[in-house]
Amino acid sequence: MTVPWHERDPALLDQLRDELENRYPDLRVVVDAGVIYLEGSFALVHEGAELDRFQVKILIPPDFPDNIPMVCETAGRIPVDPDWHTYAKGALCVIVPEEWLLNPESKSILAFLDGPLRNYFLGHAFAESGLKRPMGERPHGSAGLLETYGEWVGSKERTVVENYLMCLSMEKIPRQWFCPCGSGQKIRRCHGEQLKNLQKKIPPSIARMALNRLKSQIKREQSVPPKKNG
């Protein structure tokens, strides 16, 4: 059983409280049955001026920082709709988890608030006003995952992306395997050097997480019956 992050190092919880008091004073730490939440008002500030404000509840998972916080907007302002980057149960699709986990700052809750969550709310505020999201936006569902993971490996093809992730999920890639690019050549004669470089950037645990997420999302989408016209 995983020991929750705040029990592994109790000083981190005190540090989080101090950081919130200085940076986000309207967010409070709540301990509920051993689970840590942040609740309250998230102020969207730019150059000292408050642009907007959102009511949130943020779950810090027990296995943090190996998983990212889960954010819900609690005032009903953001529609539960894929087009608004929310999941079916109301959690916000802030960022592709593995994309953030590869960031050197991913071990900091404050960095998550200052980075992905701030960018999400800033984008939403623009979209509400009929403007384009300033940081752009990824497609929802498997298309967004493929776009993210595809940028890692340099391909847009689902099979190629999955093959790369499968190779990267291994502690040691067999160089006699066929190359994931689909060329039909062995890895050692094709993209062996690229895979070697990718291994330095993408740990096997992250690659496995990405591959499982992608396959699960595709399976979920395929199980949904198509909408009937009329």
C-alpha positions as CSV (number, residue, x, y, z in Angstrom):
1,M,0.0,0.0,0.0
2,T,1.3,3.4,-1.0
3,V,2.1,5.7,1.9
4,P,0.4,9.1,1.2
5,W,2.9,11.9,0.2
6,H,2.0,14.0,3.3
7,E,2.7,11.1,5.6
8,R,6.0,10.3,3.9
9,D,7.2,13.8,4.5
10,P,5.0,15.8,6.9
11,A,7.1,18.9,6.3
12,L,5.7,19.1,2.7
13,L,2.2,19.8,4.0
14,D,3.4,22.7,6.2
15,Q,5.4,24.0,3.2
16,L,2.2,23.8,1.0
17,R,0.2,25.8,3.6
18,D,2.9,28.5,3.7
19,E,3.1,28.7,-0.1
20,L,-0.7,29.0,-0.4
21,E,-0.8,31.7,2.2
22,N,1.7,33.7,0.2
23,R,0.5,32.9,-3.3
24,Y,-3.1,31.8,-3.1
25,P,-4.5,33.0,0.2
26,D,-8.1,32.1,-0.7
27,L,-7.3,28.4,-1.1
28,R,-7.2,26.4,2.1
29,V,-5.8,22.9,2.8
30,V,-8.5,20.4,3.9
31,V,-7.6,17.0,5.4
32,D,-10.5,14.6,4.9
33,A,-10.0,10.9,6.0
34,G,-6.3,11.2,5.3
35,V,-6.9,12.7,1.8
36,I,-5.6,16.2,1.1
37,Y,-7.8,18.7,-0.8
38,L,-7.4,22.4,-1.7
39,E,-10.7,24.2,-1.6
40,G,-11.7,27.8,-2.1
41,S,-11.2,30.5,-4.7
42,F,-8.5,30.5,-7.3
43,A,-7.6,34.0,-8.3
44,L,-6.4,34.5,-11.9
45,V,-3.8,37.2,-11.6
46,H,-1.6,38.8,-14.3
47,E,1.0,41.5,-13.6
48,G,-0.6,42.2,-10.2
49,A,-4.1,42.6,-11.5
50,E,-6.9,40.1,-10.9
51,L,-8.4,39.1,-14.2
52,D,-10.9,36.5,-12.9
53,R,-11.7,34.1,-10.1
54,F,-12.8,30.4,-10.1
55,Q,-14.2,28.3,-7.3
56,V,-12.3,25.0,-7.1
57,K,-11.8,21.8,-5.2
58,I,-8.4,20.2,-5.9
59,L,-7.6,16.6,-4.9
60,I,-3.9,16.0,-4.2
61,P,-3.6,12.2,-4.9
62,P,-1.9,10.1,-2.3
63,D,0.8,9.0,-4.8
64,F,1.7,12.6,-5.7
65,P,4.0,13.5,-7.4
66,D,3.7,10.3,-9.4
67,N,0.2,11.4,-10.4
68,I,-1.2,14.9,-11.0
69,P,-3.8,16.8,-8.9
70,M,-7.5,16.4,-9.9
71,V,-9.4,19.7,-10.2
72,C,-13.1,20.3,-10.1
73,E,-14.7,23.7,-10.6
74,T,-17.5,23.9,-8.0
75,A,-19.6,26.9,-9.0
76,G,-21.1,25.3,-12.1
77,R,-19.5,27.9,-14.3
78,I,-17.6,25.5,-16.6
79,P,-19.9,23.2,-18.6
80,V,-19.4,19.4,-18.2
81,D,-18.7,19.1,-21.9
82,P,-15.6,17.8,-23.8
83,D,-15.6,21.0,-25.9
84,W,-14.9,22.8,-22.7
85,H,-12.2,20.4,-21.7
86,T,-14.0,18.7,-18.8
87,Y,-14.5,15.0,-18.1
88,A,-17.9,13.3,-17.7
89,K,-18.0,13.6,-13.9
90,G,-17.0,17.3,-13.9
91,A,-13.2,17.1,-13.4
92,L,-11.2,19.5,-15.5
93,C,-9.0,18.3,-18.3
94,V,-6.2,20.7,-17.3
95,I,-3.3,19.0,-19.1
96,V,-2.3,15.5,-20.4
97,P,-1.0,14.0,-17.2
98,E,2.2,12.5,-18.7
99,E,3.0,15.9,-20.3
100,W,3.1,17.5,-16.9
101,L,4.9,14.6,-15.2
102,L,7.8,15.0,-17.6
103,N,8.2,18.6,-16.5
104,P,11.0,19.1,-14.0
105,E,8.6,21.2,-11.8
106,S,6.0,18.4,-11.6
107,K,7.0,17.7,-7.9
108,S,5.7,21.1,-6.9
109,I,2.0,21.6,-6.2
110,L,2.5,25.4,-6.4
111,A,4.1,25.0,-9.9
112,F,1.0,23.0,-11.0
113,L,-1.2,25.9,-9.8
114,D,1.0,28.5,-11.4
115,G,1.4,26.6,-14.6
116,P,-1.2,24.2,-16.1
117,L,-4.1,25.2,-13.9
118,R,-3.6,29.0,-14.4
119,N,-3.2,28.4,-18.1
120,Y,-6.4,26.3,-18.2
121,F,-8.5,29.0,-16.4
122,L,-6.9,31.8,-18.5
123,G,-7.9,29.9,-21.7
124,H,-11.4,29.3,-20.4
125,A,-11.9,33.0,-19.5
126,F,-10.9,33.9,-23.1
127,A,-13.1,31.2,-24.6
128,E,-16.1,32.5,-22.5
129,S,-15.6,35.8,-24.2
130,G,-15.6,34.3,-27.6
131,L,-11.8,34.6,-28.0
132,K,-9.2,32.0,-28.9
133,R,-7.4,30.4,-26.0
134,P,-4.0,32.2,-25.9
135,M,-2.0,29.0,-25.3
136,G,-4.0,27.1,-27.9
137,E,-5.8,23.8,-27.0
138,R,-5.4,20.1,-27.7
139,P,-8.3,18.0,-29.1
140,H,-10.3,16.1,-26.5
141,G,-10.1,12.4,-26.0
142,S,-7.7,10.1,-27.8
143,A,-7.0,12.7,-30.5
144,G,-5.4,15.0,-27.8
145,L,-3.4,12.1,-26.4
146,L,-2.1,11.1,-29.8
147,E,-1.1,14.7,-30.5
148,T,0.8,14.9,-27.2
149,Y,2.5,11.5,-27.4
150,G,3.0,11.9,-31.1
151,E,5.1,15.1,-30.5
152,W,7.4,13.0,-28.3
153,V,8.1,10.4,-30.9
154,G,7.7,12.4,-34.1
155,S,4.6,10.7,-35.6
156,K,0.9,11.3,-35.9
157,E,0.0,7.6,-36.7
158,R,-1.7,5.7,-33.9
159,T,0.1,2.4,-34.5
160,V,3.5,4.1,-34.7
161,V,2.9,6.1,-31.5
162,E,1.7,2.9,-29.6
163,N,4.7,1.0,-30.8
164,Y,7.1,3.7,-29.6
165,L,5.4,3.8,-26.3
166,M,5.6,0.0,-25.9
167,C,9.3,0.1,-26.6
168,L,9.9,3.0,-24.2
169,S,7.9,1.3,-21.5
170,M,10.6,-1.4,-21.3
171,E,13.6,-1.1,-19.0
172,K,15.8,-2.2,-21.9
173,I,14.7,-2.1,-25.5
174,P,15.7,-5.2,-27.6
175,R,17.7,-3.7,-30.5
176,Q,16.8,-6.8,-32.6
177,W,13.1,-5.9,-32.6
178,F,11.5,-4.4,-35.6
179,C,11.6,-0.6,-35.4
180,P,8.5,1.0,-34.1
181,C,8.5,3.5,-37.0
182,G,7.1,0.7,-39.3
183,S,10.0,0.6,-41.7
184,G,10.4,-3.2,-41.4
185,Q,14.1,-2.8,-40.3
186,K,15.5,-3.8,-37.0
187,I,15.8,-1.1,-34.4
188,R,19.6,-1.1,-34.4
189,R,19.6,-0.3,-38.1
190,C,16.8,2.3,-38.0
191,H,15.7,4.5,-35.1
192,G,17.9,3.0,-32.5
193,E,19.7,6.3,-31.7
194,Q,16.4,8.2,-31.5
195,L,15.0,5.6,-29.0
196,K,18.1,5.8,-27.0
197,N,17.7,9.6,-26.7
198,L,14.0,9.3,-25.9
199,Q,14.8,6.9,-23.1
200,K,16.8,9.6,-21.4
201,K,13.7,11.9,-21.5
202,I,10.8,9.5,-20.9
203,P,11.1,7.0,-18.0
204,P,9.5,3.6,-18.6
205,S,6.9,4.3,-15.9
206,I,5.7,7.4,-17.8
207,A,5.6,5.6,-21.2
208,R,3.6,2.7,-19.6
209,M,1.2,5.2,-18.1
210,A,0.8,7.0,-21.5
211,L,0.3,3.7,-23.4
212,N,-2.4,2.5,-20.9
213,R,-4.2,5.8,-21.0
214,L,-4.2,5.9,-24.8
215,K,-5.5,2.3,-25.2
216,S,-8.1,2.8,-22.5
217,Q,-9.4,6.1,-24.1
218,I,-9.6,4.5,-27.5
219,K,-11.4,1.5,-26.1
220,R,-13.8,3.8,-24.3
221,E,-14.6,5.8,-27.4
222,Q,-15.1,2.7,-29.5
223,S,-17.6,1.4,-27.0
224,V,-19.8,4.5,-27.3
225,P,-22.6,3.9,-30.0
226,P,-22.6,6.5,-32.8
227,K,-25.2,9.2,-32.6
228,K,-28.2,8.7,-34.9
229,N,-29.1,11.6,-37.2
230,G,-32.6,13.1,-37.0
